[in-house]
Amino acid sequence: MQWEVVIGLEIHTQLATQSKIFSGSATTFGSEPNTQASLVDLGMPGVLPVLNQEAVRMAVMFGLAIDAEIGQHNVFARKNYFYPDLPKGYQISQMELPIVGKGYLDIPLEDGTIKRVGVTRAHLEEDAGKSLHEEFNGATGIDLNRAGTPLLEIVSEPDMRSAKEAVAYVKTIHALVRYLGICDGNMAEGSLRCDCNVSVRPKGQVEYGTRCEIKNVNSFRFIEKAINTEVRRQIELIEDGGKVIQQTRLYDPNKDETRAMRSKEEANDYRYFPDPDLLPVVIEDSFLADVRATLPELPPQKRERFQEQFGLSVYDASVLASSREQANYFEKVVSIAGDAKLAANWVMVELGSLLNKQGLEIDEAPVTAEQLGGMLLRIKDNTISGKIAKTVFEAMAAGEGNSDEIIEKRGLKQVTDSGAISAVLDEMLAANAEQVEQYRAADEAKRGKMFGFFVGQAMKASKGKANPQQVNELLKSKLEG
């Protein structure tokens, strides 16, 4: 049987406010346990929550960025459940009247096409605390530093049909919230976490299959692996005559398997009701206008501009616009070098490889945009060749200075004097007289293959400093002659 995968995602985005959503406690990551939990966060009797306006502004920014309906009358509700890291016995969230309604995201896929994924809603809520199992022998520790941290939960429509599409969607959300400055996107620290709702159905069937939710997946790689693992499990289960049970599951990356946590709850299991301590939030038109005026150029707009302004392909423009920092770096290089396609290649390939190797983000790059732009100018004015430029780039990454200093110090200046190159070629051809005769006796097809040998010998003789274009032109003339 042919199966179709159906995926919907819930992404919990930690908002980059200085304080929590209903208290003045700090949200700094990595503090000593229980040092950032106030009486409000602990749910002590007699305390009242006060809404953080900055969290509202950030949620509205996101809503406007995905062209969503903004709930100008939105309500906080109590989501009731009992767990050790939830001291109040309920979580303040939003149910029937969220702050952000229906919207959409256009996500770039690997084949260069763009797919539209619907966003059902995005609502504000507080985070729970954290249970710590490893550090306590036979017991569990509770750290309430995260309790009350502001989250924006972004719920997609079940529009994705593969794990790769799901990853593309999460990456698009990740880039967007960082562009907006509303989340740092640090998945390792839990700033952005993903719940994956996965089901399968026979191809052609309209009704959805029974879904399972994989909780708290915190890396792009694990999202893809967890979904593919769960898809395989569900298909094998059905084909063996079993039934998928709606449940919440955890992904274990060490065993590459999903494990059942509990049966999946429905909304009525949480007994939602409006929080009596919090008034409805009324967002005025003037507030919306003020927030709209602060929106930066967003990834889709930047991608389109890079295509139009710089003549880049959809793929190159998408990669370069994937983060605000990378886009800014690229534009700085272009402003110096004046060649967008050359800059795009170096930023994506050489710089990208260096950053991956060293495990760095682009804002930590050992080669600055100014240094890279300056080096590309030396390629353009024929001071160095593309091959020599790689040596210069490595030296810049090692902290040896800018390109001009390295070229001068190491004597890497390209030879462009035709007379000097001609002399090197004459000497090289004389040393390979037998191959020259073979070349001249060969047909066109064989000559094409043999020509590369002479180019290699010429570059070796010049220690890589001869201008490759001039070498090709002069060499062809001499061999034909």
C-alpha positions as CSV (number, residue, x, y, z in Angstrom):
1,M,0.0,0.0,0.0
2,Q,1.1,3.5,-0.7
3,W,1.1,5.8,2.3
4,E,0.9,9.5,2.7
5,V,2.4,11.3,5.7
6,V,0.6,14.1,7.4
7,I,2.5,16.5,9.7
8,G,1.5,19.4,11.8
9,L,3.9,21.2,14.2
10,E,3.6,23.1,17.4
11,I,6.6,25.3,18.0
12,H,7.2,26.8,21.4
13,T,9.2,30.0,21.0
14,Q,10.7,31.7,24.1
15,L,10.2,35.4,23.8
16,A,13.3,37.6,24.3
17,T,11.9,39.7,27.1
18,Q,14.0,40.8,30.0
19,S,11.4,39.6,32.6
20,K,8.7,36.9,32.8
21,I,5.3,37.2,31.3
22,F,3.4,37.8,34.6
23,S,6.2,38.8,37.0
24,G,9.3,40.9,37.2
25,S,11.6,37.8,37.6
26,A,14.6,37.6,35.2
27,T,14.7,35.1,32.3
28,T,18.5,34.7,32.1
29,F,19.5,31.2,31.1
30,G,21.9,29.1,33.2
31,S,21.3,30.7,36.6
32,E,21.5,28.7,39.8
33,P,18.3,26.6,40.3
34,N,15.3,28.4,41.9
35,T,17.1,31.8,42.0
36,Q,14.7,33.4,39.4
37,A,11.3,32.4,40.8
38,S,9.3,35.0,42.5
39,L,6.2,34.5,44.7
40,V,4.0,35.1,41.5
41,D,5.9,32.3,39.7
42,L,5.5,30.0,42.7
43,G,1.8,30.6,42.7
44,M,1.7,31.7,46.4
45,P,-1.7,32.6,47.8
46,G,-2.7,36.3,47.5
47,V,-0.3,37.2,44.6
48,L,-1.6,38.4,41.3
49,P,-0.1,38.2,37.8
50,V,0.6,41.4,35.8
51,L,0.9,41.0,32.0
52,N,4.2,42.0,30.4
53,Q,3.4,44.4,27.5
54,E,6.6,43.6,25.7
55,A,5.4,40.0,25.3
56,V,2.2,41.3,23.7
57,R,4.2,43.5,21.3
58,M,6.4,40.6,20.2
59,A,3.4,38.3,19.6
60,V,1.8,41.0,17.5
61,M,5.0,41.4,15.5
62,F,5.0,37.8,14.7
63,G,1.3,37.9,13.7
64,L,1.8,40.8,11.3
65,A,4.9,39.1,9.8
66,I,2.9,36.0,8.8
67,D,0.0,38.1,7.5
68,A,-2.3,36.7,10.3
69,E,-5.5,37.9,11.9
70,I,-4.6,39.7,15.1
71,G,-7.0,39.0,18.0
72,Q,-7.5,42.5,19.1
73,H,-9.6,41.1,22.0
74,N,-7.7,38.1,23.4
75,V,-8.2,36.2,26.6
76,F,-5.9,34.3,29.0
77,A,-7.2,30.9,30.3
78,R,-6.1,28.4,32.9
79,K,-5.0,25.1,31.6
80,N,-5.3,22.7,34.5
81,Y,-3.1,19.8,35.1
82,F,-0.9,18.5,38.0
83,Y,2.8,18.0,37.7
84,P,5.7,18.7,40.2
85,D,7.2,21.5,38.0
86,L,3.9,23.4,37.8
87,P,3.5,24.9,41.3
88,K,0.1,26.6,40.7
89,G,-1.6,23.4,39.4
90,Y,-2.4,25.2,36.2
91,Q,-0.6,26.9,33.3
92,I,-1.8,30.4,32.1
93,S,-2.3,30.0,28.4
94,Q,-4.8,31.1,25.7
95,M,-7.5,28.8,24.3
96,E,-10.6,30.1,22.5
97,L,-9.4,33.7,21.9
98,P,-5.6,33.7,21.0
99,I,-3.6,36.8,20.2
100,V,-2.7,35.6,16.7
101,G,-5.2,33.9,14.4
102,K,-4.9,32.3,11.0
103,G,-1.9,33.2,8.9
104,Y,0.6,31.5,6.6
105,L,4.3,30.9,5.9
106,D,5.9,30.4,2.5
107,I,8.8,27.9,2.9
108,P,11.6,27.2,0.4
109,L,12.0,23.5,-0.4
110,E,15.2,21.7,-1.6
111,D,14.0,21.6,-5.2
112,G,13.8,25.4,-5.3
113,T,10.0,25.5,-5.1
114,I,8.0,27.5,-2.5
115,K,5.3,25.8,-0.5
116,R,2.7,27.6,1.6
117,V,2.0,26.2,5.0
118,G,-1.0,27.5,7.0
119,V,-0.6,28.7,10.6
120,T,-3.7,27.9,12.6
121,R,-2.9,30.2,15.6
122,A,-0.2,31.5,17.8
123,H,-0.9,32.1,21.5
124,L,0.9,33.5,24.5
125,E,1.5,31.3,27.5
126,E,3.9,30.8,30.5
127,D,6.5,28.1,30.6
128,A,6.6,25.4,33.3
129,G,9.5,24.6,35.5
130,K,12.0,21.8,34.8
131,S,12.3,18.4,36.4
132,L,15.9,17.2,37.0
133,H,16.4,13.5,37.2
134,E,20.1,12.9,36.6
135,E,21.6,14.8,39.5
136,F,19.5,13.1,42.3
137,N,19.9,9.5,43.2
138,G,16.4,8.0,43.4
139,A,14.8,11.4,43.5
140,T,13.8,14.3,41.2
141,G,14.8,17.9,41.6
142,I,12.6,20.8,40.6
143,D,14.1,24.0,39.1
144,L,11.5,26.7,38.8
145,N,13.7,29.3,37.0
146,R,11.8,28.7,33.8
147,A,8.3,28.9,35.4
148,G,6.6,32.0,34.0
149,T,9.0,32.5,31.1
150,P,7.0,33.9,28.2
151,L,6.3,31.6,25.3
152,L,4.6,32.1,21.9
153,E,3.2,28.7,20.8
154,I,2.9,28.6,17.0
155,V,0.5,25.9,15.8
156,S,0.6,25.0,12.1
157,E,-2.1,23.4,9.9
158,P,-1.4,19.7,9.0
159,D,0.0,20.8,5.7
160,M,3.4,19.1,5.6
161,R,3.9,15.8,3.8
162,S,7.5,14.8,4.7
163,A,10.1,15.2,7.4
164,K,12.1,17.5,5.1
165,E,9.1,19.8,4.6
166,A,8.7,19.9,8.4
167,V,12.4,20.8,8.9
168,A,12.1,23.5,6.2
169,Y,9.1,25.0,8.1
170,V,10.9,25.0,11.4
171,K,13.9,26.6,9.8
172,T,11.7,29.3,8.3
173,I,10.1,30.0,11.7
174,H,13.6,30.0,13.3
175,A,14.9,32.5,10.8
176,L,11.7,34.7,11.1
177,V,11.7,35.0,14.9
178,R,15.4,35.9,14.8
179,Y,14.8,38.5,12.1
180,L,12.1,40.0,14.2
181,G,14.4,40.0,17.3
182,I,11.7,38.3,19.4
183,C,13.6,35.1,20.1
184,D,17.3,34.1,20.1
185,G,16.4,30.8,18.5
186,N,18.9,28.9,20.7
187,M,17.5,25.4,20.4
188,A,20.2,23.8,22.7
189,E,19.0,26.1,25.5
190,G,15.3,25.4,24.9
191,S,14.5,28.8,23.4
192,L,12.8,27.1,20.5
193,R,11.2,23.6,20.9
194,C,9.0,21.6,18.6
195,D,6.2,19.1,19.1
196,C,5.6,17.0,16.0
197,N,2.1,15.7,15.3
198,V,2.5,12.8,12.9
199,S,-0.1,10.5,11.2
200,V,-0.2,8.4,8.1
201,R,-3.1,7.5,5.7
202,P,-3.5,5.5,2.5
203,K,-2.8,7.7,-0.5
204,G,-6.0,9.1,-1.9
205,Q,-7.8,8.9,1.5
206,V,-9.3,12.2,2.6
207,E,-9.7,11.5,6.3
208,Y,-6.7,11.9,8.5
209,G,-5.2,9.0,10.3
210,T,-4.7,8.8,14.1
211,R,-2.0,11.1,15.1
212,C,0.8,10.8,17.7
213,E,2.6,13.8,19.2
214,I,6.4,13.7,19.6
215,K,7.2,16.1,22.4
216,N,10.0,18.6,22.8
217,V,12.3,17.9,19.9
218,N,15.1,20.5,20.0
219,S,17.2,20.3,16.9
220,F,16.6,20.3,13.1
221,R,18.4,16.9,12.7
222,F,16.3,15.3,15.5
223,I,13.1,16.7,14.1
224,E,13.7,14.9,10.8
225,K,14.9,11.7,12.4
226,A,12.0,11.6,15.0
227,I,9.3,12.1,12.3
228,N,10.8,9.5,9.9
229,T,11.1,7.0,12.8
230,E,7.5,7.6,13.9
231,V,6.3,7.3,10.3
232,R,8.0,3.9,10.0
233,R,6.6,2.7,13.3
234,Q,3.0,3.7,12.4
235,I,3.1,2.1,8.9
236,E,4.6,-1.2,10.3
237,L,2.0,-1.2,13.0
238,I,-0.9,-0.8,10.6
239,E,0.5,-3.3,8.0
240,D,0.9,-5.9,10.8
241,G,-2.8,-5.5,11.6
242,G,-2.5,-3.2,14.6
243,K,-4.0,0.2,15.3
244,V,-2.3,3.5,16.0
245,I,-3.4,4.9,19.4
246,Q,-3.5,8.6,19.9
247,Q,-0.7,9.3,22.4
248,T,2.1,11.6,23.4
249,R,5.6,10.1,22.7
250,L,9.2,11.0,23.3
251,Y,12.0,10.5,20.8
252,D,15.2,8.8,22.0
253,P,18.0,9.8,19.6
254,N,20.4,7.2,21.1
255,K,18.1,4.3,20.2
256,D,16.5,6.1,17.2
257,E,13.0,5.2,18.5
258,T,9.9,6.9,19.9
259,R,8.4,5.8,23.2
260,A,5.0,6.3,24.6
261,M,4.6,8.8,27.5
262,R,0.9,8.9,28.0
263,S,-2.4,8.8,26.1
264,K,-3.0,12.1,24.2
265,E,-5.2,14.5,26.1
266,E,-8.0,16.5,24.5
267,A,-8.7,20.1,25.3
268,N,-11.6,19.2,27.7
269,D,-9.1,17.1,29.8
270,Y,-7.4,20.4,30.8
271,R,-10.7,22.1,31.9
272,Y,-9.8,25.4,30.3
273,F,-11.6,28.5,31.7
274,P,-10.8,32.2,31.5
275,D,-8.3,33.3,34.2
276,P,-10.2,35.4,36.7
277,D,-7.0,37.3,37.7
278,L,-6.3,38.6,34.2
279,L,-8.5,41.0,32.2
280,P,-9.0,40.4,28.5
281,V,-6.3,42.1,26.4
282,V,-7.6,44.8,24.1
283,I,-5.2,45.8,21.3
284,E,-6.0,49.2,19.7
285,D,-5.5,50.1,16.1
286,S,-2.8,52.6,17.0
287,F,-0.8,49.9,18.8
288,L,-1.0,47.7,15.7
289,A,0.1,50.6,13.5
290,D,3.1,51.3,15.8
291,V,4.2,47.7,15.8
292,R,3.8,47.4,12.0
293,A,6.1,50.4,11.5
294,T,8.9,48.6,13.4
295,L,8.9,45.4,11.2
296,P,12.2,44.8,9.5
297,E,12.7,43.5,6.0
298,L,11.6,39.9,6.4
299,P,13.3,36.8,4.8
300,P,10.8,36.4,1.9
301,Q,11.2,40.1,1.0
302,K,15.0,39.9,1.3
303,R,15.1,36.7,-0.8
304,E,13.2,38.4,-3.6
305,R,15.4,41.5,-3.4
306,F,18.6,39.5,-3.6
307,Q,17.2,37.8,-6.8
308,E,16.2,41.1,-8.4
309,Q,19.0,43.3,-7.2
310,F,21.9,40.9,-7.4
311,G,20.7,38.4,-10.0
312,L,21.1,35.4,-7.6
313,S,19.3,32.1,-8.1
314,V,16.3,31.2,-5.8
315,Y,18.5,28.7,-3.9
316,D,21.4,31.2,-3.4
317,A,19.1,34.0,-2.3
318,S,17.3,31.7,0.1
319,V,20.5,30.5,1.7
320,L,21.9,34.0,2.1
321,A,18.6,35.4,3.5
322,S,18.2,32.5,5.9
323,S,19.5,34.5,8.8
324,R,19.7,38.2,9.4
325,E,23.3,38.0,10.4
326,Q,24.3,36.1,7.2
327,A,22.3,38.5,5.0
328,N,24.0,41.5,6.6
329,Y,27.4,39.9,6.2
330,F,26.8,39.2,2.5
331,E,25.6,42.7,1.8
332,K,28.6,44.2,3.5
333,V,30.9,42.0,1.3
334,V,29.1,43.0,-1.8
335,S,29.3,46.7,-0.9
336,I,33.1,46.4,-0.8
337,A,33.8,43.9,-3.6
338,G,31.0,45.1,-6.0
339,D,30.4,41.5,-7.3
340,A,27.4,39.8,-5.8
341,K,27.9,36.4,-7.5
342,L,31.5,36.2,-6.4
343,A,30.6,37.3,-2.9
344,A,27.7,34.7,-2.7
345,N,30.0,31.9,-3.7
346,W,32.6,32.8,-1.1
347,V,30.1,33.4,1.7
348,M,28.2,30.2,1.1
349,V,31.1,27.8,0.2
350,E,34.4,28.8,1.7
351,L,33.1,30.8,4.7
352,G,30.3,28.3,5.2
353,S,32.7,25.4,5.2
354,L,35.0,27.2,7.7
355,L,32.1,27.9,10.1
356,N,30.8,24.3,9.9
357,K,34.3,23.0,10.6
358,Q,34.8,25.2,13.6
359,G,31.2,25.0,14.9
360,L,30.8,28.8,14.7
361,E,27.9,31.1,13.9
362,I,28.5,33.8,11.3
363,D,28.6,36.6,13.8
364,E,31.6,34.7,15.3
365,A,33.4,34.3,11.9
366,P,37.2,34.6,12.2
367,V,37.2,36.4,8.8
368,T,35.2,39.7,8.9
369,A,33.0,40.9,6.0
370,E,35.5,43.7,5.5
371,Q,38.4,41.3,5.2
372,L,36.6,39.0,2.7
373,G,35.4,42.0,0.6
374,G,39.0,43.3,0.5
375,M,40.3,39.9,-0.7
376,L,37.7,39.6,-3.4
377,L,38.9,43.0,-4.7
378,R,42.3,41.5,-5.1
379,I,40.8,38.6,-7.2
380,K,38.9,41.1,-9.4
381,D,42.0,43.2,-10.1
382,N,44.1,40.1,-10.9
383,T,46.4,40.6,-7.9
384,I,45.7,37.0,-6.9
385,S,44.0,34.1,-8.6
386,G,41.0,32.2,-7.2
387,K,43.3,29.4,-6.2
388,I,45.8,31.7,-4.4
389,A,42.8,33.4,-2.7
390,K,42.0,30.1,-0.8
391,T,45.5,30.3,0.7
392,V,44.9,34.0,1.6
393,F,41.5,33.2,3.1
394,E,43.0,30.4,5.3
395,A,45.7,32.8,6.5
396,M,43.1,35.5,7.3
397,A,41.1,32.9,9.3
398,A,44.3,32.1,11.2
399,G,44.6,35.7,12.2
400,E,47.5,36.7,10.0
401,G,45.9,40.1,9.0
402,N,44.1,41.3,5.9
403,S,44.5,40.1,2.4
404,D,47.0,42.9,1.3
405,E,49.2,42.2,4.3
406,I,49.2,38.4,3.6
407,I,49.8,38.8,-0.1
408,E,52.8,41.1,0.5
409,K,54.3,39.0,3.4
410,R,54.0,35.7,1.6
411,G,54.8,36.9,-1.9
412,L,51.6,35.6,-3.3
413,K,51.1,38.3,-6.0
414,Q,49.9,36.8,-9.2
415,V,52.1,37.0,-12.3
416,T,50.3,38.9,-15.1
417,D,53.3,39.9,-17.1
418,S,52.8,38.1,-20.5
419,G,56.6,38.0,-21.1
420,A,57.3,36.3,-17.8
421,I,54.5,33.8,-18.3
422,S,55.6,33.1,-21.8
423,A,59.2,32.3,-20.6
424,V,57.8,29.9,-18.0
425,L,55.7,28.1,-20.7
426,D,58.7,27.8,-23.1
427,E,60.8,26.2,-20.4
428,M,57.9,23.8,-19.4
429,L,57.2,22.8,-23.0
430,A,60.8,22.2,-23.7
431,A,60.9,19.9,-20.7
432,N,57.9,18.0,-22.0
433,A,58.9,17.8,-25.7
434,E,57.6,14.3,-26.1
435,Q,54.1,15.2,-24.8
436,V,54.1,18.2,-27.1
437,E,54.6,16.0,-30.1
438,Q,51.9,13.6,-29.0
439,Y,49.5,16.5,-28.5
440,R,50.2,17.9,-32.0
441,A,49.7,14.5,-33.6
442,A,46.4,13.8,-31.7
443,D,42.8,14.6,-32.9
444,E,40.6,17.3,-31.3
445,A,39.0,15.0,-28.7
446,K,42.3,13.7,-27.3
447,R,43.9,17.2,-27.4
448,G,41.1,18.4,-25.0
449,K,42.1,15.8,-22.4
450,M,45.9,16.4,-22.9
451,F,45.6,20.2,-22.6
452,G,44.9,19.9,-18.9
453,F,48.2,18.2,-18.3
454,F,50.1,21.2,-19.7
455,V,48.0,23.7,-17.7
456,G,48.9,21.8,-14.5
457,Q,52.6,21.7,-15.4
458,A,52.5,25.4,-16.2
459,M,50.9,26.3,-12.9
460,K,53.3,24.1,-11.0
461,A,56.3,25.7,-12.7
462,S,55.0,29.2,-11.8
463,K,54.3,28.0,-8.2
464,G,50.6,28.8,-8.8
465,K,51.2,32.5,-9.3
466,A,50.6,32.7,-13.1
467,N,47.3,34.2,-14.2
468,P,45.3,31.1,-15.2
469,Q,43.5,32.9,-18.0
470,Q,46.7,34.1,-19.6
471,V,48.3,30.7,-19.1
472,N,45.4,29.1,-21.1
473,E,45.5,31.6,-23.9
474,L,49.3,31.6,-24.3
475,L,49.6,27.9,-23.9
476,K,47.0,27.2,-26.6
477,S,48.8,29.6,-29.0
478,K,52.2,27.9,-28.4
479,L,50.9,24.3,-28.7
480,E,48.9,25.1,-31.9
481,G,52.0,26.9,-33.2
